[in-house]
Amino acid sequence: PTVCIMGPTSPRYSEGLYERGRVLRIDVDCGPCQKPECATDHRCMTAISPEDAAAAALDVLEHRLWKTRPIK
């Protein structure tokens, strides 16, 4: 299971990759910029709180969004 926090990355790069997880992303007027360095205030990342990430992780775990495999 995965919780992916997408900051400046375009959402098209994550389409279909996280079907068994959650993608956290905030729409901002300057993004997605695809830049490794922020020219302003990192609002695409700072708007996602640790509580948001924790809630997404709990959601993934509670809903078992992954497939299990038998142990050999």
PDB file with one MODEL, atoms N, CA, C and O in Angstrom:
MODEL        1
ATOM      1  N   PRO A   1       0.830  -1.201   0.000  1.00  0.00           N
ATOM      2  CA  PRO A   1       0.000   0.000   0.000  1.00  0.00           C
ATOM      3  C   PRO A   1       0.867   1.254   0.000  1.00  0.00           C
ATOM      4  O   PRO A   1       1.947   1.283   0.590  1.00  0.00           O
ATOM      5  N   THR A   2       0.379   2.274  -0.664  1.00  0.00           N
ATOM      6  CA  THR A   2       1.171   3.490  -0.825  1.00  0.00           C
ATOM      7  C   THR A   2       0.317   4.730  -0.597  1.00  0.00           C
ATOM      8  O   THR A   2      -0.842   4.788  -1.007  1.00  0.00           O
ATOM      9  N   VAL A   3       0.906   5.711   0.058  1.00  0.00           N
ATOM     10  CA  VAL A   3       0.351   7.058   0.097  1.00  0.00           C
ATOM     11  C   VAL A   3       1.399   7.929  -0.574  1.00  0.00           C
ATOM     12  O   VAL A   3       2.523   8.049  -0.087  1.00  0.00           O
ATOM     13  N   CYS A   4       1.028   8.532  -1.686  1.00  0.00           N
ATOM     14  CA  CYS A   4       1.959   9.348  -2.464  1.00  0.00           C
ATOM     15  C   CYS A   4       1.580  10.817  -2.306  1.00  0.00           C
ATOM     16  O   CYS A   4       0.446  11.210  -2.579  1.00  0.00           O
ATOM     17  N   ILE A   5       2.534  11.612  -1.867  1.00  0.00           N
ATOM     18  CA  ILE A   5       2.313  13.050  -1.742  1.00  0.00           C
ATOM     19  C   ILE A   5       2.905  13.706  -2.979  1.00  0.00           C
ATOM     20  O   ILE A   5       4.121  13.721  -3.169  1.00  0.00           O
ATOM     21  N   MET A   6       2.034  14.243  -3.814  1.00  0.00           N
ATOM     22  CA  MET A   6       2.447  14.858  -5.071  1.00  0.00           C
ATOM     23  C   MET A   6       2.503  16.364  -4.887  1.00  0.00           C
ATOM     24  O   MET A   6       1.475  16.999  -4.654  1.00  0.00           O
ATOM     25  N   GLY A   7       3.668  16.929  -4.986  1.00  0.00           N
ATOM     26  CA  GLY A   7       3.819  18.371  -4.896  1.00  0.00           C
ATOM     27  C   GLY A   7       3.794  18.983  -6.279  1.00  0.00           C
ATOM     28  O   GLY A   7       2.721  19.189  -6.846  1.00  0.00           O
ATOM     29  N   PRO A   8       4.969  19.280  -6.834  1.00  0.00           N
ATOM     30  CA  PRO A   8       5.037  19.936  -8.125  1.00  0.00           C
ATOM     31  C   PRO A   8       4.881  18.990  -9.314  1.00  0.00           C
ATOM     32  O   PRO A   8       4.928  19.432 -10.462  1.00  0.00           O
ATOM     33  N   THR A   9       4.698  17.709  -9.056  1.00  0.00           N
ATOM     34  CA  THR A   9       4.618  16.727 -10.135  1.00  0.00           C
ATOM     35  C   THR A   9       3.233  16.717 -10.766  1.00  0.00           C
ATOM     36  O   THR A   9       2.221  16.793 -10.069  1.00  0.00           O
ATOM     37  N   SER A  10       3.199  16.624 -12.074  1.00  0.00           N
ATOM     38  CA  SER A  10       1.936  16.575 -12.798  1.00  0.00           C
ATOM     39  C   SER A  10       1.175  15.303 -12.439  1.00  0.00           C
ATOM     40  O   SER A  10       1.780  14.236 -12.336  1.00  0.00           O
ATOM     41  N   PRO A  11      -0.142  15.395 -12.246  1.00  0.00           N
ATOM     42  CA  PRO A  11      -0.920  14.206 -11.893  1.00  0.00           C
ATOM     43  C   PRO A  11      -0.924  13.151 -12.991  1.00  0.00           C
ATOM     44  O   PRO A  11      -1.223  11.989 -12.716  1.00  0.00           O
ATOM     45  N   ARG A  12      -0.607  13.515 -14.207  1.00  0.00           N
ATOM     46  CA  ARG A  12      -0.609  12.514 -15.279  1.00  0.00           C
ATOM     47  C   ARG A  12       0.465  11.448 -15.058  1.00  0.00           C
ATOM     48  O   ARG A  12       0.359  10.344 -15.592  1.00  0.00           O
ATOM     49  N   TYR A  13       1.494  11.769 -14.277  1.00  0.00           N
ATOM     50  CA  TYR A  13       2.536  10.787 -14.004  1.00  0.00           C
ATOM     51  C   TYR A  13       2.097   9.727 -13.007  1.00  0.00           C
ATOM     52  O   TYR A  13       2.733   8.678 -12.902  1.00  0.00           O
ATOM     53  N   SER A  14       1.031   9.980 -12.281  1.00  0.00           N
ATOM     54  CA  SER A  14       0.588   9.013 -11.279  1.00  0.00           C
ATOM     55  C   SER A  14      -0.690   8.284 -11.681  1.00  0.00           C
ATOM     56  O   SER A  14      -1.185   7.452 -10.920  1.00  0.00           O
ATOM     57  N   GLU A  15      -1.229   8.576 -12.851  1.00  0.00           N
ATOM     58  CA  GLU A  15      -2.471   7.937 -13.276  1.00  0.00           C
ATOM     59  C   GLU A  15      -2.293   6.423 -13.338  1.00  0.00           C
ATOM     60  O   GLU A  15      -1.432   5.915 -14.057  1.00  0.00           O
ATOM     61  N   GLY A  16      -3.108   5.721 -12.585  1.00  0.00           N
ATOM     62  CA  GLY A  16      -3.085   4.268 -12.603  1.00  0.00           C
ATOM     63  C   GLY A  16      -2.001   3.616 -11.773  1.00  0.00           C
ATOM     64  O   GLY A  16      -2.023   2.398 -11.595  1.00  0.00           O
ATOM     65  N   LEU A  17      -1.057   4.378 -11.262  1.00  0.00           N
ATOM     66  CA  LEU A  17       0.045   3.785 -10.505  1.00  0.00           C
ATOM     67  C   LEU A  17      -0.330   3.460  -9.072  1.00  0.00           C
ATOM     68  O   LEU A  17       0.250   2.559  -8.466  1.00  0.00           O
ATOM     69  N   TYR A  18      -1.275   4.172  -8.537  1.00  0.00           N
ATOM     70  CA  TYR A  18      -1.600   4.022  -7.123  1.00  0.00           C
ATOM     71  C   TYR A  18      -3.041   3.568  -6.921  1.00  0.00           C
ATOM     72  O   TYR A  18      -3.762   4.118  -6.089  1.00  0.00           O
ATOM     73  N   GLU A  19      -3.453   2.568  -7.684  1.00  0.00           N
ATOM     74  CA  GLU A  19      -4.820   2.068  -7.575  1.00  0.00           C
ATOM     75  C   GLU A  19      -5.092   1.466  -6.201  1.00  0.00           C
ATOM     76  O   GLU A  19      -6.232   1.450  -5.738  1.00  0.00           O
ATOM     77  N   ARG A  20      -4.042   0.972  -5.555  1.00  0.00           N
ATOM     78  CA  ARG A  20      -4.216   0.358  -4.240  1.00  0.00           C
ATOM     79  C   ARG A  20      -3.718   1.279  -3.132  1.00  0.00           C
ATOM     80  O   ARG A  20      -3.370   0.824  -2.043  1.00  0.00           O
ATOM     81  N   GLY A  21      -3.689   2.536  -3.411  1.00  0.00           N
ATOM     82  CA  GLY A  21      -3.221   3.499  -2.427  1.00  0.00           C
ATOM     83  C   GLY A  21      -3.946   4.814  -2.590  1.00  0.00           C
ATOM     84  O   GLY A  21      -5.040   4.875  -3.151  1.00  0.00           O
ATOM     85  N   ARG A  22      -3.328   5.857  -2.096  1.00  0.00           N
ATOM     86  CA  ARG A  22      -3.914   7.193  -2.182  1.00  0.00           C
ATOM     87  C   ARG A  22      -2.867   8.180  -2.684  1.00  0.00           C
ATOM     88  O   ARG A  22      -1.686   8.088  -2.349  1.00  0.00           O
ATOM     89  N   VAL A  23      -3.327   9.115  -3.489  1.00  0.00           N
ATOM     90  CA  VAL A  23      -2.484  10.214  -3.948  1.00  0.00           C
ATOM     91  C   VAL A  23      -3.015  11.481  -3.292  1.00  0.00           C
ATOM     92  O   VAL A  23      -4.197  11.804  -3.415  1.00  0.00           O
ATOM     93  N   LEU A  24      -2.142  12.193  -2.599  1.00  0.00           N
ATOM     94  CA  LEU A  24      -2.511  13.470  -1.989  1.00  0.00           C
ATOM     95  C   LEU A  24      -1.923  14.575  -2.845  1.00  0.00           C
ATOM     96  O   LEU A  24      -0.724  14.597  -3.123  1.00  0.00           O
ATOM     97  N   ARG A  25      -2.781  15.487  -3.257  1.00  0.00           N
ATOM     98  CA  ARG A  25      -2.352  16.564  -4.137  1.00  0.00           C
ATOM     99  C   ARG A  25      -3.258  17.761  -3.925  1.00  0.00           C
ATOM    100  O   ARG A  25      -4.468  17.608  -3.762  1.00  0.00           O
ATOM    101  N   ILE A  26      -2.684  18.941  -3.926  1.00  0.00           N
ATOM    102  CA  ILE A  26      -3.436  20.184  -3.782  1.00  0.00           C
ATOM    103  C   ILE A  26      -3.290  20.980  -5.078  1.00  0.00           C
ATOM    104  O   ILE A  26      -2.176  21.177  -5.564  1.00  0.00           O
ATOM    105  N   ASP A  27      -4.408  21.435  -5.634  1.00  0.00           N
ATOM    106  CA  ASP A  27      -4.343  22.291  -6.820  1.00  0.00           C
ATOM    107  C   ASP A  27      -3.933  23.695  -6.396  1.00  0.00           C
ATOM    108  O   ASP A  27      -4.577  24.313  -5.549  1.00  0.00           O
ATOM    109  N   VAL A  28      -2.865  24.185  -6.991  1.00  0.00           N
ATOM    110  CA  VAL A  28      -2.390  25.542  -6.720  1.00  0.00           C
ATOM    111  C   VAL A  28      -2.204  26.272  -8.041  1.00  0.00           C
ATOM    112  O   VAL A  28      -2.013  25.642  -9.082  1.00  0.00           O
ATOM    113  N   ASP A  29      -2.259  27.595  -8.002  1.00  0.00           N
ATOM    114  CA  ASP A  29      -2.170  28.377  -9.234  1.00  0.00           C
ATOM    115  C   ASP A  29      -0.810  28.278  -9.923  1.00  0.00           C
ATOM    116  O   ASP A  29      -0.717  28.533 -11.124  1.00  0.00           O
ATOM    117  N   CYS A  30       0.226  27.920  -9.206  1.00  0.00           N
ATOM    118  CA  CYS A  30       1.565  27.847  -9.796  1.00  0.00           C
ATOM    119  C   CYS A  30       1.952  26.419 -10.205  1.00  0.00           C
ATOM    120  O   CYS A  30       3.079  26.193 -10.647  1.00  0.00           O
ATOM    121  N   GLY A  31       1.061  25.481 -10.069  1.00  0.00           N
ATOM    122  CA  GLY A  31       1.443  24.103 -10.346  1.00  0.00           C
ATOM    123  C   GLY A  31       0.494  23.412 -11.301  1.00  0.00           C
ATOM    124  O   GLY A  31      -0.579  23.933 -11.605  1.00  0.00           O
ATOM    125  N   PRO A  32       0.877  22.268 -11.765  1.00  0.00           N
ATOM    126  CA  PRO A  32       2.132  21.600 -11.432  1.00  0.00           C
ATOM    127  C   PRO A  32       3.289  22.198 -12.225  1.00  0.00           C
ATOM    128  O   PRO A  32       3.225  22.293 -13.451  1.00  0.00           O
ATOM    129  N   CYS A  33       4.319  22.591 -11.538  1.00  0.00           N
ATOM    130  CA  CYS A  33       5.435  23.287 -12.188  1.00  0.00           C
ATOM    131  C   CYS A  33       6.544  22.338 -12.634  1.00  0.00           C
ATOM    132  O   CYS A  33       7.344  22.685 -13.504  1.00  0.00           O
ATOM    133  N   GLN A  34       6.598  21.140 -12.044  1.00  0.00           N
ATOM    134  CA  GLN A  34       7.614  20.144 -12.399  1.00  0.00           C
ATOM    135  C   GLN A  34       9.031  20.571 -12.027  1.00  0.00           C
ATOM    136  O   GLN A  34       9.996  19.998 -12.533  1.00  0.00           O
ATOM    137  N   LYS A  35       9.172  21.551 -11.166  1.00  0.00           N
ATOM    138  CA  LYS A  35      10.504  22.058 -10.823  1.00  0.00           C
ATOM    139  C   LYS A  35      10.991  21.478  -9.496  1.00  0.00           C
ATOM    140  O   LYS A  35      10.203  21.328  -8.562  1.00  0.00           O
ATOM    141  N   PRO A  36      12.283  21.152  -9.403  1.00  0.00           N
ATOM    142  CA  PRO A  36      12.820  20.627  -8.147  1.00  0.00           C
ATOM    143  C   PRO A  36      12.991  21.705  -7.074  1.00  0.00           C
ATOM    144  O   PRO A  36      13.027  21.392  -5.884  1.00  0.00           O
ATOM    145  N   GLU A  37      13.096  22.951  -7.481  1.00  0.00           N
ATOM    146  CA  GLU A  37      13.239  24.082  -6.552  1.00  0.00           C
ATOM    147  C   GLU A  37      12.015  24.979  -6.695  1.00  0.00           C
ATOM    148  O   GLU A  37      11.570  25.261  -7.808  1.00  0.00           O
ATOM    149  N   CYS A  38      11.476  25.423  -5.568  1.00  0.00           N
ATOM    150  CA  CYS A  38      10.287  26.268  -5.587  1.00  0.00           C
ATOM    151  C   CYS A  38      10.673  27.745  -5.673  1.00  0.00           C
ATOM    152  O   CYS A  38      11.545  28.218  -4.944  1.00  0.00           O
ATOM    153  N   ALA A  39      10.008  28.457  -6.576  1.00  0.00           N
ATOM    154  CA  ALA A  39      10.264  29.892  -6.728  1.00  0.00           C
ATOM    155  C   ALA A  39       9.420  30.723  -5.765  1.00  0.00           C
ATOM    156  O   ALA A  39       9.655  31.922  -5.615  1.00  0.00           O
ATOM    157  N   THR A  40       8.441  30.099  -5.112  1.00  0.00           N
ATOM    158  CA  THR A  40       7.573  30.860  -4.205  1.00  0.00           C
ATOM    159  C   THR A  40       7.654  30.309  -2.782  1.00  0.00           C
ATOM    160  O   THR A  40       8.636  30.540  -2.076  1.00  0.00           O
ATOM    161  N   ASP A  41       6.621  29.584  -2.368  1.00  0.00           N
ATOM    162  CA  ASP A  41       6.541  29.206  -0.954  1.00  0.00           C
ATOM    163  C   ASP A  41       6.207  27.732  -0.698  1.00  0.00           C
ATOM    164  O   ASP A  41       5.757  27.387   0.395  1.00  0.00           O
ATOM    165  N   HIS A  42       6.416  26.880  -1.664  1.00  0.00           N
ATOM    166  CA  HIS A  42       6.165  25.433  -1.522  1.00  0.00           C
ATOM    167  C   HIS A  42       4.721  25.121  -1.150  1.00  0.00           C
ATOM    168  O   HIS A  42       4.458  24.116  -0.489  1.00  0.00           O
ATOM    169  N   ARG A  43       3.787  25.962  -1.563  1.00  0.00           N
ATOM    170  CA  ARG A  43       2.394  25.779  -1.141  1.00  0.00           C
ATOM    171  C   ARG A  43       1.793  24.452  -1.589  1.00  0.00           C
ATOM    172  O   ARG A  43       0.861  23.956  -0.956  1.00  0.00           O
ATOM    173  N   CYS A  44       2.308  23.869  -2.667  1.00  0.00           N
ATOM    174  CA  CYS A  44       1.780  22.574  -3.119  1.00  0.00           C
ATOM    175  C   CYS A  44       2.121  21.456  -2.140  1.00  0.00           C
ATOM    176  O   CYS A  44       1.453  20.421  -2.125  1.00  0.00           O
ATOM    177  N   MET A  45       3.148  21.653  -1.327  1.00  0.00           N
ATOM    178  CA  MET A  45       3.526  20.658  -0.326  1.00  0.00           C
ATOM    179  C   MET A  45       3.042  21.049   1.069  1.00  0.00           C
ATOM    180  O   MET A  45       2.546  20.204   1.814  1.00  0.00           O
ATOM    181  N   THR A  46       3.185  22.317   1.420  1.00  0.00           N
ATOM    182  CA  THR A  46       2.839  22.724   2.787  1.00  0.00           C
ATOM    183  C   THR A  46       1.333  22.706   3.053  1.00  0.00           C
ATOM    184  O   THR A  46       0.910  22.670   4.209  1.00  0.00           O
ATOM    185  N   ALA A  47       0.529  22.731   2.000  1.00  0.00           N
ATOM    186  CA  ALA A  47      -0.922  22.673   2.187  1.00  0.00           C
ATOM    187  C   ALA A  47      -1.399  21.268   2.557  1.00  0.00           C
ATOM    188  O   ALA A  47      -2.537  21.098   2.995  1.00  0.00           O
ATOM    189  N   ILE A  48      -0.547  20.273   2.387  1.00  0.00           N
ATOM    190  CA  ILE A  48      -0.869  18.903   2.786  1.00  0.00           C
ATOM    191  C   ILE A  48      -0.276  18.690   4.174  1.00  0.00           C
ATOM    192  O   ILE A  48       0.942  18.698   4.349  1.00  0.00           O
ATOM    193  N   SER A  49      -1.131  18.504   5.136  1.00  0.00           N
ATOM    194  CA  SER A  49      -0.674  18.399   6.524  1.00  0.00           C
ATOM    195  C   SER A  49      -0.267  16.966   6.877  1.00  0.00           C
ATOM    196  O   SER A  49      -0.670  16.018   6.203  1.00  0.00           O
ATOM    197  N   PRO A  50       0.527  16.818   7.929  1.00  0.00           N
ATOM    198  CA  PRO A  50       0.831  15.470   8.419  1.00  0.00           C
ATOM    199  C   PRO A  50      -0.453  14.709   8.769  1.00  0.00           C
ATOM    200  O   PRO A  50      -0.526  13.492   8.596  1.00  0.00           O
ATOM    201  N   GLU A  51      -1.450  15.424   9.256  1.00  0.00           N
ATOM    202  CA  GLU A  51      -2.726  14.788   9.581  1.00  0.00           C
ATOM    203  C   GLU A  51      -3.419  14.263   8.325  1.00  0.00           C
ATOM    204  O   GLU A  51      -4.044  13.203   8.355  1.00  0.00           O
ATOM    205  N   ASP A  52      -3.307  15.010   7.213  1.00  0.00           N
ATOM    206  CA  ASP A  52      -3.866  14.542   5.937  1.00  0.00           C
ATOM    207  C   ASP A  52      -3.186  13.245   5.502  1.00  0.00           C
ATOM    208  O   ASP A  52      -3.849  12.299   5.076  1.00  0.00           O
ATOM    209  N   ALA A  53      -1.865  13.213   5.613  1.00  0.00           N
ATOM    210  CA  ALA A  53      -1.106  12.022   5.223  1.00  0.00           C
ATOM    211  C   ALA A  53      -1.444  10.841   6.124  1.00  0.00           C
ATOM    212  O   ALA A  53      -1.606   9.719   5.643  1.00  0.00           O
ATOM    213  N   ALA A  54      -1.550  11.085   7.421  1.00  0.00           N
ATOM    214  CA  ALA A  54      -1.893  10.013   8.361  1.00  0.00           C
ATOM    215  C   ALA A  54      -3.297   9.480   8.084  1.00  0.00           C
ATOM    216  O   ALA A  54      -3.519   8.269   8.123  1.00  0.00           O
ATOM    217  N   ALA A  55      -4.237  10.366   7.806  1.00  0.00           N
ATOM    218  CA  ALA A  55      -5.609   9.939   7.508  1.00  0.00           C
ATOM    219  C   ALA A  55      -5.649   9.099   6.235  1.00  0.00           C
ATOM    220  O   ALA A  55      -6.376   8.107   6.167  1.00  0.00           O
ATOM    221  N   ALA A  56      -4.875   9.490   5.231  1.00  0.00           N
ATOM    222  CA  ALA A  56      -4.823   8.712   3.993  1.00  0.00           C
ATOM    223  C   ALA A  56      -4.225   7.333   4.244  1.00  0.00           C
ATOM    224  O   ALA A  56      -4.710   6.338   3.706  1.00  0.00           O
ATOM    225  N   ALA A  57      -3.177   7.268   5.058  1.00  0.00           N
ATOM    226  CA  ALA A  57      -2.554   5.984   5.382  1.00  0.00           C
ATOM    227  C   ALA A  57      -3.536   5.085   6.135  1.00  0.00           C
ATOM    228  O   ALA A  57      -3.639   3.894   5.839  1.00  0.00           O
ATOM    229  N   LEU A  58      -4.249   5.642   7.094  1.00  0.00           N
ATOM    230  CA  LEU A  58      -5.245   4.853   7.826  1.00  0.00           C
ATOM    231  C   LEU A  58      -6.352   4.361   6.906  1.00  0.00           C
ATOM    232  O   LEU A  58      -6.826   3.234   7.049  1.00  0.00           O
ATOM    233  N   ASP A  59      -6.763   5.197   5.967  1.00  0.00           N
ATOM    234  CA  ASP A  59      -7.794   4.805   5.011  1.00  0.00           C
ATOM    235  C   ASP A  59      -7.328   3.622   4.168  1.00  0.00           C
ATOM    236  O   ASP A  59      -8.077   2.667   3.960  1.00  0.00           O
ATOM    237  N   VAL A  60      -6.098   3.689   3.688  1.00  0.00           N
ATOM    238  CA  VAL A  60      -5.545   2.591   2.890  1.00  0.00           C
ATOM    239  C   VAL A  60      -5.509   1.309   3.718  1.00  0.00           C
ATOM    240  O   VAL A  60      -5.902   0.245   3.238  1.00  0.00           O
ATOM    241  N   LEU A  61      -5.045   1.408   4.944  1.00  0.00           N
ATOM    242  CA  LEU A  61      -4.937   0.225   5.798  1.00  0.00           C
ATOM    243  C   LEU A  61      -6.306  -0.328   6.198  1.00  0.00           C
ATOM    244  O   LEU A  61      -6.504  -1.543   6.209  1.00  0.00           O
ATOM    245  N   GLU A  62      -7.233   0.543   6.519  1.00  0.00           N
ATOM    246  CA  GLU A  62      -8.559   0.092   6.936  1.00  0.00           C
ATOM    247  C   GLU A  62      -9.339  -0.563   5.806  1.00  0.00           C
ATOM    248  O   GLU A  62     -10.122  -1.483   6.041  1.00  0.00           O
ATOM    249  N   HIS A  63      -9.132  -0.098   4.591  1.00  0.00           N
ATOM    250  CA  HIS A  63      -9.871  -0.642   3.454  1.00  0.00           C
ATOM    251  C   HIS A  63      -9.087  -1.704   2.693  1.00  0.00           C
ATOM    252  O   HIS A  63      -9.532  -2.189   1.653  1.00  0.00           O
ATOM    253  N   ARG A  64      -7.929  -2.058   3.212  1.00  0.00           N
ATOM    254  CA  ARG A  64      -7.092  -3.113   2.622  1.00  0.00           C
ATOM    255  C   ARG A  64      -7.065  -2.991   1.097  1.00  0.00           C
ATOM    256  O   ARG A  64      -7.543  -3.869   0.379  1.00  0.00           O
ATOM    257  N   LEU A  65      -6.508  -1.908   0.633  1.00  0.00           N
ATOM    258  CA  LEU A  65      -6.465  -1.621  -0.797  1.00  0.00           C
ATOM    259  C   LEU A  65      -5.319  -2.334  -1.509  1.00  0.00           C
ATOM    260  O   LEU A  65      -4.842  -1.866  -2.543  1.00  0.00           O
ATOM    261  N   TRP A  66      -4.883  -3.445  -0.968  1.00  0.00           N
ATOM    262  CA  TRP A  66      -3.834  -4.219  -1.617  1.00  0.00           C
ATOM    263  C   TRP A  66      -4.246  -5.679  -1.634  1.00  0.00           C
ATOM    264  O   TRP A  66      -5.126  -6.099  -0.883  1.00  0.00           O
ATOM    265  N   LYS A  67      -3.607  -6.435  -2.489  1.00  0.00           N
ATOM    266  CA  LYS A  67      -3.889  -7.862  -2.591  1.00  0.00           C
ATOM    267  C   LYS A  67      -2.876  -8.620  -1.749  1.00  0.00           C
ATOM    268  O   LYS A  67      -1.694  -8.279  -1.716  1.00  0.00           O
ATOM    269  N   THR A  68      -3.349  -9.638  -1.081  1.00  0.00           N
ATOM    270  CA  THR A  68      -2.434 -10.452  -0.286  1.00  0.00           C
ATOM    271  C   THR A  68      -2.000 -11.665  -1.088  1.00  0.00           C
ATOM    272  O   THR A  68      -2.710 -12.127  -1.981  1.00  0.00           O
ATOM    273  N   ARG A  69      -0.831 -12.166  -0.755  1.00  0.00           N
ATOM    274  CA  ARG A  69      -0.308 -13.372  -1.396  1.00  0.00           C
ATOM    275  C   ARG A  69      -0.076 -14.422  -0.321  1.00  0.00           C
ATOM    276  O   ARG A  69       0.294 -14.094   0.806  1.00  0.00           O
ATOM    277  N   PRO A  70      -0.290 -15.669  -0.667  1.00  0.00           N
ATOM    278  CA  PRO A  70      -0.007 -16.714   0.322  1.00  0.00           C
ATOM    279  C   PRO A  70       1.489 -16.816   0.593  1.00  0.00           C
ATOM    280  O   PRO A  70       2.310 -16.606  -0.300  1.00  0.00           O
ATOM    281  N   ILE A  71       1.823 -17.134   1.812  1.00  0.00           N
ATOM    282  CA  ILE A  71       3.224 -17.341   2.182  1.00  0.00           C
ATOM    283  C   ILE A  71       3.591 -18.773   1.849  1.00  0.00           C
ATOM    284  O   ILE A  71       2.881 -19.704   2.228  1.00  0.00           O
ATOM    285  N   LYS A  72       4.681 -18.952   1.150  1.00  0.00           N
ATOM    286  CA  LYS A  72       5.110 -20.306   0.765  1.00  0.00           C
ATOM    287  C   LYS A  72       6.007 -20.900   1.800  1.00  0.00           C
ATOM    288  O   LYS A  72       6.463 -22.032   1.645  1.00  0.00           O
TER     289      LYS A  72
ENDMDL
END
